[in-house]
Amino acid sequence: MWDYTEKVKDHFLHPRNVGEIENPDAVGIIGNIVCGDALKITLKIDKKTHKILDAKFQTFGCASAIASSSVLTELLKGKTIEEAQKISNQDIADYLGGLPEEKMHCSVMGREALEEAIKNYKGEIQPLELQEKIVCKCFNVSEEKIRRVAQENHLTTVEEITNFTKAGGACGSCQGEIEAILKDVWSIQEPVKIESSSPKKLTNLQKIALIQDILEREIRPRLQADGGDIELIDIEGNKVIVGFRAMCVSCPMGGITLKSIEDKLREVVGEEILVVEE
Protein backbone atom coordinates (compact mmCIF):
# COMPACT_ATOMS: atom_id res chain seq x y z
CA MET A 1 0.00 0.00 0.00
CA TRP A 2 1.26 3.48 -0.86
CA ASP A 3 2.19 5.86 1.99
CA TYR A 4 -0.22 8.72 1.26
CA THR A 5 -0.38 11.98 3.23
CA GLU A 6 -3.56 13.06 4.99
CA LYS A 7 -4.15 15.68 2.29
CA VAL A 8 -3.93 13.07 -0.45
CA LYS A 9 -6.43 10.89 1.41
CA ASP A 10 -8.75 13.86 1.96
CA HIS A 11 -8.77 14.92 -1.70
CA PHE A 12 -9.15 11.30 -2.80
CA LEU A 13 -12.08 10.49 -0.51
CA HIS A 14 -13.65 13.97 -0.79
CA PRO A 15 -12.58 15.33 -4.18
CA ARG A 16 -13.48 18.92 -5.02
CA ASN A 17 -14.96 20.10 -8.32
CA VAL A 18 -15.81 16.70 -9.80
CA GLY A 19 -17.82 16.88 -13.02
CA GLU A 20 -17.91 18.80 -16.27
CA ILE A 21 -18.72 22.46 -16.90
CA GLU A 22 -21.55 22.99 -19.36
CA ASN A 23 -20.40 24.95 -22.42
CA PRO A 24 -16.82 25.36 -21.13
CA ASP A 25 -14.45 28.02 -22.42
CA ALA A 26 -11.51 25.63 -22.30
CA VAL A 27 -11.08 21.85 -22.29
CA GLY A 28 -7.95 19.80 -21.68
CA ILE A 29 -7.81 16.02 -22.11
CA ILE A 30 -4.82 13.80 -21.34
CA GLY A 31 -4.50 10.03 -21.47
CA ASN A 32 -6.79 7.21 -22.57
CA ILE A 33 -9.49 5.69 -20.35
CA VAL A 34 -9.31 2.33 -22.06
CA CYS A 35 -5.54 2.05 -21.75
CA GLY A 36 -4.92 3.66 -18.40
CA ASP A 37 -4.97 7.00 -16.53
CA ALA A 38 -7.03 9.72 -18.16
CA LEU A 39 -7.95 13.25 -17.11
CA LYS A 40 -10.36 15.83 -18.49
CA ILE A 41 -10.41 19.42 -17.22
CA THR A 42 -13.06 21.98 -18.17
CA LEU A 43 -12.76 25.69 -17.37
CA LYS A 44 -15.10 28.68 -17.24
CA ILE A 45 -13.16 31.86 -18.02
CA ASP A 46 -14.02 35.57 -17.93
CA LYS A 47 -13.27 36.70 -21.48
CA LYS A 48 -12.45 40.26 -20.39
CA THR A 49 -10.11 39.57 -17.49
CA HIS A 50 -9.04 36.04 -18.59
CA LYS A 51 -9.66 34.97 -15.00
CA ILE A 52 -10.70 31.36 -14.32
CA LEU A 53 -14.13 31.49 -12.71
CA ASP A 54 -14.66 27.74 -12.31
CA ALA A 55 -12.79 24.50 -12.91
CA LYS A 56 -14.00 20.90 -12.89
CA PHE A 57 -12.42 17.54 -13.62
CA GLN A 58 -13.22 13.96 -14.56
CA THR A 59 -10.57 11.29 -14.22
CA PHE A 60 -10.04 7.57 -14.48
CA GLY A 61 -7.04 6.75 -12.34
CA CYS A 62 -5.65 5.97 -8.93
CA ALA A 63 -5.98 7.82 -5.61
CA SER A 64 -3.06 10.07 -6.52
CA ALA A 65 -4.65 10.98 -9.87
CA ILE A 66 -7.94 11.90 -8.21
CA ALA A 67 -6.24 13.90 -5.45
CA SER A 68 -3.93 15.70 -7.89
CA SER A 69 -6.83 16.62 -10.15
CA SER A 70 -8.89 17.85 -7.22
CA VAL A 71 -6.06 20.06 -5.97
CA LEU A 72 -5.34 21.41 -9.44
CA THR A 73 -8.91 22.65 -9.88
CA GLU A 74 -8.74 24.33 -6.48
CA LEU A 75 -5.46 26.05 -7.39
CA LEU A 76 -6.88 27.28 -10.70
CA LYS A 77 -9.95 29.07 -9.39
CA GLY A 78 -9.52 32.84 -9.30
CA LYS A 79 -6.27 32.85 -11.24
CA THR A 80 -5.75 34.47 -14.63
CA ILE A 81 -4.62 32.32 -17.53
CA GLU A 82 -1.15 33.84 -17.20
CA GLU A 83 -1.00 32.94 -13.51
CA ALA A 84 -2.36 29.45 -14.17
CA GLN A 85 0.42 28.78 -16.67
CA LYS A 86 2.93 29.12 -13.85
CA ILE A 87 1.46 26.22 -11.85
CA SER A 88 3.87 23.29 -12.01
CA ASN A 89 3.37 19.63 -11.27
CA GLN A 90 5.62 20.14 -8.25
CA ASP A 91 3.19 22.79 -6.97
CA ILE A 92 0.43 20.19 -7.10
CA ALA A 93 2.54 17.60 -5.28
CA ASP A 94 3.70 20.10 -2.67
CA TYR A 95 0.13 21.20 -1.94
CA LEU A 96 -0.69 17.56 -1.20
CA GLY A 97 2.25 17.29 1.19
CA GLY A 98 4.13 15.17 -1.33
CA LEU A 99 3.41 12.12 -3.47
CA PRO A 100 5.16 8.74 -3.66
CA GLU A 101 7.91 8.91 -6.29
CA GLU A 102 6.11 6.25 -8.31
CA LYS A 103 3.00 8.46 -8.38
CA MET A 104 4.52 11.77 -9.45
CA HIS A 105 3.25 11.15 -12.97
CA CYS A 106 -0.23 11.95 -11.63
CA SER A 107 0.78 15.52 -10.91
CA VAL A 108 2.47 15.68 -14.32
CA MET A 109 -0.76 14.52 -15.95
CA GLY A 110 -2.59 17.38 -14.25
CA ARG A 111 -0.07 19.90 -15.52
CA GLU A 112 -0.32 18.50 -19.06
CA ALA A 113 -4.13 18.66 -18.99
CA LEU A 114 -3.89 22.29 -17.89
CA GLU A 115 -1.53 23.04 -20.77
CA GLU A 116 -3.97 21.48 -23.23
CA ALA A 117 -6.86 23.49 -21.77
CA ILE A 118 -4.94 26.75 -22.11
CA LYS A 119 -3.98 25.93 -25.69
CA ASN A 120 -7.61 25.13 -26.40
CA TYR A 121 -8.70 28.48 -24.93
CA LYS A 122 -6.16 30.34 -27.02
CA GLY A 123 -7.13 28.44 -30.17
CA GLU A 124 -3.68 26.96 -30.57
CA ILE A 125 -4.84 23.36 -31.15
CA GLN A 126 -7.41 21.49 -33.22
CA PRO A 127 -10.92 20.83 -31.91
CA LEU A 128 -10.52 18.11 -29.30
CA GLU A 129 -12.59 15.57 -31.22
CA LEU A 130 -10.05 15.73 -34.08
CA GLN A 131 -6.94 15.31 -31.98
CA GLU A 132 -4.77 12.24 -31.74
CA LYS A 133 -2.70 11.47 -28.68
CA ILE A 134 0.98 12.07 -29.47
CA VAL A 135 3.19 9.33 -28.04
CA CYS A 136 6.53 10.22 -29.61
CA LYS A 137 7.02 13.98 -29.37
CA CYS A 138 10.39 13.86 -31.10
CA PHE A 139 8.79 12.66 -34.35
CA ASN A 140 5.18 13.64 -33.65
CA VAL A 141 3.87 10.08 -33.89
CA SER A 142 0.40 9.45 -32.49
CA GLU A 143 -0.95 6.44 -30.62
CA GLU A 144 -3.48 5.87 -33.40
CA LYS A 145 -0.70 5.63 -35.99
CA ILE A 146 1.30 3.19 -33.87
CA ARG A 147 -1.74 0.96 -33.40
CA ARG A 148 -2.66 1.08 -37.10
CA VAL A 149 0.86 0.35 -38.38
CA ALA A 150 1.33 -2.45 -35.84
CA GLN A 151 -1.90 -4.16 -36.89
CA GLU A 152 -1.39 -3.68 -40.61
CA ASN A 153 2.20 -5.03 -40.55
CA HIS A 154 1.94 -7.36 -37.56
CA LEU A 155 4.65 -5.50 -35.63
CA THR A 156 5.27 -6.86 -32.15
CA THR A 157 8.40 -5.08 -30.88
CA VAL A 158 9.41 -1.49 -30.15
CA GLU A 159 12.32 -1.84 -32.58
CA GLU A 160 9.92 -2.74 -35.39
CA ILE A 161 7.71 0.25 -34.58
CA THR A 162 10.81 2.49 -34.72
CA ASN A 163 11.76 1.06 -38.08
CA PHE A 164 8.29 1.74 -39.48
CA THR A 165 7.46 5.10 -37.84
CA LYS A 166 10.69 6.44 -36.19
CA ALA A 167 8.79 6.59 -32.88
CA GLY A 168 11.19 5.89 -30.01
CA GLY A 169 14.25 6.40 -32.20
CA ALA A 170 15.48 9.70 -30.71
CA CYS A 171 15.40 10.35 -26.94
CA GLY A 172 13.80 6.96 -26.25
CA SER A 173 11.55 8.26 -23.46
CA CYS A 174 8.42 6.91 -25.18
CA GLN A 175 9.66 3.35 -25.63
CA GLY A 176 7.87 2.10 -22.52
CA GLU A 177 4.58 3.55 -23.70
CA ILE A 178 5.06 2.04 -27.15
CA GLU A 179 5.64 -1.36 -25.54
CA ALA A 180 2.43 -0.95 -23.49
CA ILE A 181 0.48 -0.06 -26.64
CA LEU A 182 1.79 -3.17 -28.42
CA LYS A 183 0.80 -5.37 -25.47
CA ASP A 184 -2.69 -3.90 -25.55
CA VAL A 185 -3.01 -4.25 -29.34
CA TRP A 186 -2.09 -7.91 -29.41
CA SER A 187 -3.88 -8.84 -26.20
CA ILE A 188 -7.22 -7.80 -27.72
CA GLN A 189 -6.54 -8.58 -31.39
CA GLU A 190 -7.69 -12.19 -31.32
CA PRO A 191 -11.02 -11.59 -29.53
CA VAL A 192 -11.74 -8.66 -31.85
CA LYS A 193 -11.27 -10.89 -34.90
CA ILE A 194 -13.63 -13.50 -33.49
CA GLU A 195 -16.25 -10.90 -32.58
CA SER A 196 -16.07 -8.96 -35.82
CA SER A 197 -16.11 -11.97 -38.12
CA SER A 198 -19.11 -13.68 -36.52
CA PRO A 199 -20.37 -11.75 -33.48
CA LYS A 200 -23.53 -13.84 -33.12
CA LYS A 201 -21.74 -17.20 -33.08
CA LEU A 202 -20.27 -16.84 -29.60
CA THR A 203 -21.87 -19.38 -27.31
CA ASN A 204 -22.82 -18.42 -23.76
CA LEU A 205 -19.82 -20.33 -22.46
CA GLN A 206 -17.47 -18.52 -24.87
CA LYS A 207 -18.93 -15.15 -23.88
CA ILE A 208 -18.55 -15.90 -20.16
CA ALA A 209 -14.97 -17.10 -20.66
CA LEU A 210 -14.10 -13.98 -22.65
CA ILE A 211 -15.57 -11.65 -20.01
CA GLN A 212 -13.71 -13.48 -17.23
CA ASP A 213 -10.46 -13.29 -19.20
CA ILE A 214 -10.73 -9.51 -19.77
CA LEU A 215 -11.53 -8.83 -16.12
CA GLU A 216 -8.73 -11.04 -14.79
CA ARG A 217 -6.04 -10.12 -17.32
CA GLU A 218 -6.65 -6.41 -17.91
CA ILE A 219 -9.01 -4.83 -15.37
CA ARG A 220 -8.08 -6.36 -12.01
CA PRO A 221 -4.28 -5.85 -12.27
CA ARG A 222 -4.78 -2.10 -12.86
CA LEU A 223 -7.11 -1.75 -9.88
CA GLN A 224 -4.96 -3.94 -7.62
CA ALA A 225 -1.88 -1.84 -8.43
CA ASP A 226 -3.51 1.03 -6.52
CA GLY A 227 -5.02 -0.91 -3.63
CA GLY A 228 -8.39 -1.62 -5.25
CA ASP A 229 -10.02 -4.72 -6.66
CA ILE A 230 -13.12 -6.00 -8.43
CA GLU A 231 -14.99 -9.30 -8.30
CA LEU A 232 -17.18 -10.87 -10.96
CA ILE A 233 -20.45 -11.73 -9.18
CA ASP A 234 -22.62 -13.10 -11.98
CA ILE A 235 -23.41 -12.92 -15.68
CA GLU A 236 -27.09 -12.83 -16.63
CA GLY A 237 -27.33 -12.84 -20.41
CA ASN A 238 -25.66 -9.59 -21.48
CA LYS A 239 -25.67 -8.13 -17.96
CA VAL A 240 -22.34 -8.41 -16.12
CA ILE A 241 -22.67 -7.95 -12.36
CA VAL A 242 -19.49 -6.95 -10.51
CA GLY A 243 -18.58 -5.90 -7.00
CA PHE A 244 -15.90 -3.38 -6.03
CA ARG A 245 -13.48 -4.42 -3.33
CA ALA A 246 -10.71 -2.85 -1.17
CA MET A 247 -10.00 0.83 -2.01
CA CYS A 248 -12.52 0.76 -4.87
CA VAL A 249 -15.39 0.43 -2.39
CA SER A 250 -15.05 4.03 -1.21
CA CYS A 251 -13.71 5.50 -4.44
CA PRO A 252 -15.76 8.52 -5.57
CA MET A 253 -14.83 7.72 -9.17
CA GLY A 254 -16.51 4.31 -9.07
CA GLY A 255 -19.05 5.33 -11.70
CA ILE A 256 -16.34 6.33 -14.16
CA THR A 257 -14.43 3.10 -13.48
CA LEU A 258 -17.61 1.06 -14.06
CA LYS A 259 -18.26 2.84 -17.37
CA SER A 260 -14.69 2.27 -18.57
CA ILE A 261 -15.02 -1.46 -17.80
CA GLU A 262 -18.29 -1.57 -19.73
CA ASP A 263 -16.69 0.21 -22.70
CA LYS A 264 -13.84 -2.32 -22.72
CA LEU A 265 -16.17 -5.31 -22.62
CA ARG A 266 -18.40 -3.81 -25.31
CA GLU A 267 -15.34 -3.31 -27.49
CA VAL A 268 -14.15 -6.90 -27.14
CA VAL A 269 -17.25 -9.00 -26.38
CA GLY A 270 -20.21 -7.13 -27.87
CA GLU A 271 -21.98 -3.77 -27.91
CA GLU A 272 -24.95 -5.19 -25.99
CA ILE A 273 -22.93 -5.76 -22.79
CA LEU A 274 -24.17 -3.91 -19.68
CA VAL A 275 -22.00 -3.73 -16.55
CA VAL A 276 -23.68 -3.05 -13.19
CA GLU A 277 -22.50 -3.00 -9.60
CA GLU A 278 -24.04 -5.45 -7.13
C-alpha positions as semicolon CSV with decimal commas, in nm:
position;residue;x (nm);y (nm);z (nm)
1;M;0,000;0,000;0,000
2;W;0,126;0,348;-0,086
3;D;0,219;0,586;0,199
4;Y;-0,022;0,872;0,126
5;T;-0,038;1,198;0,323
6;E;-0,356;1,306;0,499
7;K;-0,415;1,568;0,229
8;V;-0,393;1,307;-0,045
9;K;-0,643;1,089;0,141
10;D;-0,875;1,386;0,196
11;H;-0,877;1,492;-0,170
12;F;-0,915;1,130;-0,280
13;L;-1,208;1,049;-0,051
14;H;-1,365;1,397;-0,079
15;P;-1,258;1,533;-0,418
16;R;-1,348;1,892;-0,502
17;N;-1,496;2,010;-0,832
18;V;-1,581;1,670;-0,980
19;G;-1,782;1,688;-1,302
20;E;-1,791;1,880;-1,627
21;I;-1,872;2,246;-1,690
22;E;-2,155;2,299;-1,936
23;N;-2,040;2,495;-2,242
24;P;-1,682;2,536;-2,113
25;D;-1,445;2,802;-2,242
26;A;-1,151;2,563;-2,230
27;V;-1,108;2,185;-2,229
28;G;-0,795;1,980;-2,168
29;I;-0,781;1,602;-2,211
30;I;-0,482;1,380;-2,134
31;G;-0,450;1,003;-2,147
32;N;-0,679;0,721;-2,257
33;I;-0,949;0,569;-2,035
34;V;-0,931;0,233;-2,206
35;C;-0,554;0,205;-2,175
36;G;-0,492;0,366;-1,840
37;D;-0,497;0,700;-1,653
38;A;-0,703;0,972;-1,816
39;L;-0,795;1,325;-1,711
40;K;-1,036;1,583;-1,849
41;I;-1,041;1,942;-1,722
42;T;-1,306;2,198;-1,817
43;L;-1,276;2,569;-1,737
44;K;-1,510;2,868;-1,724
45;I;-1,316;3,186;-1,802
46;D;-1,402;3,557;-1,793
47;K;-1,327;3,670;-2,148
48;K;-1,245;4,026;-2,039
49;T;-1,011;3,957;-1,749
50;H;-0,904;3,604;-1,859
51;K;-0,966;3,497;-1,500
52;I;-1,070;3,136;-1,432
53;L;-1,413;3,149;-1,271
54;D;-1,466;2,774;-1,231
55;A;-1,279;2,450;-1,291
56;K;-1,400;2,090;-1,289
57;F;-1,242;1,754;-1,362
58;Q;-1,322;1,396;-1,456
59;T;-1,057;1,129;-1,422
60;F;-1,004;0,757;-1,448
61;G;-0,704;0,675;-1,234
62;C;-0,565;0,597;-0,893
63;A;-0,598;0,782;-0,561
64;S;-0,306;1,007;-0,652
65;A;-0,465;1,098;-0,987
66;I;-0,794;1,190;-0,821
67;A;-0,624;1,390;-0,545
68;S;-0,393;1,570;-0,789
69;S;-0,683;1,662;-1,015
70;S;-0,889;1,785;-0,722
71;V;-0,606;2,006;-0,597
72;L;-0,534;2,141;-0,944
73;T;-0,891;2,265;-0,988
74;E;-0,874;2,433;-0,648
75;L;-0,546;2,605;-0,739
76;L;-0,688;2,728;-1,070
77;K;-0,995;2,907;-0,939
78;G;-0,952;3,284;-0,930
79;K;-0,627;3,285;-1,124
80;T;-0,575;3,447;-1,463
81;I;-0,462;3,232;-1,753
82;E;-0,115;3,384;-1,720
83;E;-0,100;3,294;-1,351
84;A;-0,236;2,945;-1,417
85;Q;0,042;2,878;-1,667
86;K;0,293;2,912;-1,385
87;I;0,146;2,622;-1,185
88;S;0,387;2,329;-1,201
89;N;0,337;1,963;-1,127
90;Q;0,562;2,014;-0,825
91;D;0,319;2,279;-0,697
92;I;0,043;2,019;-0,710
93;A;0,254;1,760;-0,528
94;D;0,370;2,010;-0,267
95;Y;0,013;2,120;-0,194
96;L;-0,069;1,756;-0,120
97;G;0,225;1,729;0,119
98;G;0,413;1,517;-0,133
99;L;0,341;1,212;-0,347
100;P;0,516;0,874;-0,366
101;E;0,791;0,891;-0,629
102;E;0,611;0,625;-0,831
103;K;0,300;0,846;-0,838
104;M;0,452;1,177;-0,945
105;H;0,325;1,115;-1,297
106;C;-0,023;1,195;-1,163
107;S;0,078;1,552;-1,091
108;V;0,247;1,568;-1,432
109;M;-0,076;1,452;-1,595
110;G;-0,259;1,738;-1,425
111;R;-0,007;1,990;-1,552
112;E;-0,032;1,850;-1,906
113;A;-0,413;1,866;-1,899
114;L;-0,389;2,229;-1,789
115;E;-0,153;2,304;-2,077
116;E;-0,397;2,148;-2,323
117;A;-0,686;2,349;-2,177
118;I;-0,494;2,675;-2,211
119;K;-0,398;2,593;-2,569
120;N;-0,761;2,513;-2,640
121;Y;-0,870;2,848;-2,493
122;K;-0,616;3,034;-2,702
123;G;-0,713;2,844;-3,017
124;E;-0,368;2,696;-3,057
125;I;-0,484;2,336;-3,115
126;Q;-0,741;2,149;-3,322
127;P;-1,092;2,083;-3,191
128;L;-1,052;1,811;-2,930
129;E;-1,259;1,557;-3,122
130;L;-1,005;1,573;-3,408
131;Q;-0,694;1,531;-3,198
132;E;-0,477;1,224;-3,174
133;K;-0,270;1,147;-2,868
134;I;0,098;1,207;-2,947
135;V;0,319;0,933;-2,804
136;C;0,653;1,022;-2,961
137;K;0,702;1,398;-2,937
138;C;1,039;1,386;-3,110
139;F;0,879;1,266;-3,435
140;N;0,518;1,364;-3,365
141;V;0,387;1,008;-3,389
142;S;0,040;0,945;-3,249
143;E;-0,095;0,644;-3,062
144;E;-0,348;0,587;-3,340
145;K;-0,070;0,563;-3,599
146;I;0,130;0,319;-3,387
147;R;-0,174;0,096;-3,340
148;R;-0,266;0,108;-3,710
149;V;0,086;0,035;-3,838
150;A;0,133;-0,245;-3,584
151;Q;-0,190;-0,416;-3,689
152;E;-0,139;-0,368;-4,061
153;N;0,220;-0,503;-4,055
154;H;0,194;-0,736;-3,756
155;L;0,465;-0,550;-3,563
156;T;0,527;-0,686;-3,215
157;T;0,840;-0,508;-3,088
158;V;0,941;-0,149;-3,015
159;E;1,232;-0,184;-3,258
160;E;0,992;-0,274;-3,539
161;I;0,771;0,025;-3,458
162;T;1,081;0,249;-3,472
163;N;1,176;0,106;-3,808
164;F;0,829;0,174;-3,948
165;T;0,746;0,510;-3,784
166;K;1,069;0,644;-3,619
167;A;0,879;0,659;-3,288
168;G;1,119;0,589;-3,001
169;G;1,425;0,640;-3,220
170;A;1,548;0,970;-3,071
171;C;1,540;1,035;-2,694
172;G;1,380;0,696;-2,625
173;S;1,155;0,826;-2,346
174;C;0,842;0,691;-2,518
175;Q;0,966;0,335;-2,563
176;G;0,787;0,210;-2,252
177;E;0,458;0,355;-2,370
178;I;0,506;0,204;-2,715
179;E;0,564;-0,136;-2,554
180;A;0,243;-0,095;-2,349
181;I;0,048;-0,006;-2,664
182;L;0,179;-0,317;-2,842
183;K;0,080;-0,537;-2,547
184;D;-0,269;-0,390;-2,555
185;V;-0,301;-0,425;-2,934
186;W;-0,209;-0,791;-2,941
187;S;-0,388;-0,884;-2,620
188;I;-0,722;-0,780;-2,772
189;Q;-0,654;-0,858;-3,139
190;E;-0,769;-1,219;-3,132
191;P;-1,102;-1,159;-2,953
192;V;-1,174;-0,866;-3,185
193;K;-1,127;-1,089;-3,490
194;I;-1,363;-1,350;-3,349
195;E;-1,625;-1,090;-3,258
196;S;-1,607;-0,896;-3,582
197;S;-1,611;-1,197;-3,812
198;S;-1,911;-1,368;-3,652
199;P;-2,037;-1,175;-3,348
200;K;-2,353;-1,384;-3,312
201;K;-2,174;-1,720;-3,308
202;L;-2,027;-1,684;-2,960
203;T;-2,187;-1,938;-2,731
204;N;-2,282;-1,842;-2,376
205;L;-1,982;-2,033;-2,246
206;Q;-1,747;-1,852;-2,487
207;K;-1,893;-1,515;-2,388
208;I;-1,855;-1,590;-2,016
209;A;-1,497;-1,710;-2,066
210;L;-1,410;-1,398;-2,265
211;I;-1,557;-1,165;-2,001
212;Q;-1,371;-1,348;-1,723
213;D;-1,046;-1,329;-1,920
214;I;-1,073;-0,951;-1,977
215;L;-1,153;-0,883;-1,612
216;E;-0,873;-1,104;-1,479
217;R;-0,604;-1,012;-1,732
218;E;-0,665;-0,641;-1,791
219;I;-0,901;-0,483;-1,537
220;R;-0,808;-0,636;-1,201
221;P;-0,428;-0,585;-1,227
222;R;-0,478;-0,210;-1,286
223;L;-0,711;-0,175;-0,988
224;Q;-0,496;-0,394;-0,762
225;A;-0,188;-0,184;-0,843
226;D;-0,351;0,103;-0,652
227;G;-0,502;-0,091;-0,363
228;G;-0,839;-0,162;-0,525
229;D;-1,002;-0,472;-0,666
230;I;-1,312;-0,600;-0,843
231;E;-1,499;-0,930;-0,830
232;L;-1,718;-1,087;-1,096
233;I;-2,045;-1,173;-0,918
234;D;-2,262;-1,310;-1,198
235;I;-2,341;-1,292;-1,568
236;E;-2,709;-1,283;-1,663
237;G;-2,733;-1,284;-2,041
238;N;-2,566;-0,959;-2,148
239;K;-2,567;-0,813;-1,796
240;V;-2,234;-0,841;-1,612
241;I;-2,267;-0,795;-1,236
242;V;-1,949;-0,695;-1,051
243;G;-1,858;-0,590;-0,700
244;F;-1,590;-0,338;-0,603
245;R;-1,348;-0,442;-0,333
246;A;-1,071;-0,285;-0,117
247;M;-1,000;0,083;-0,201
248;C;-1,252;0,076;-0,487
249;V;-1,539;0,043;-0,239
250;S;-1,505;0,403;-0,121
251;C;-1,371;0,550;-0,444
252;P;-1,576;0,852;-0,557
253;M;-1,483;0,772;-0,917
254;G;-1,651;0,431;-0,907
255;G;-1,905;0,533;-1,170
256;I;-1,634;0,633;-1,416
257;T;-1,443;0,310;-1,348
258;L;-1,761;0,106;-1,406
259;K;-1,826;0,284;-1,737
260;S;-1,469;0,227;-1,857
261;I;-1,502;-0,146;-1,780
262;E;-1,829;-0,157;-1,973
263;D;-1,669;0,021;-2,270
264;K;-1,384;-0,232;-2,272
265;L;-1,617;-0,531;-2,262
266;R;-1,840;-0,381;-2,531
267;E;-1,534;-0,331;-2,749
268;V;-1,415;-0,690;-2,714
269;V;-1,725;-0,900;-2,638
270;G;-2,021;-0,713;-2,787
271;E;-2,198;-0,377;-2,791
272;E;-2,495;-0,519;-2,599
273;I;-2,293;-0,576;-2,279
274;L;-2,417;-0,391;-1,968
275;V;-2,200;-0,373;-1,655
276;V;-2,368;-0,305;-1,319
277;E;-2,250;-0,300;-0,960
278;E;-2,404;-0,545;-0,713
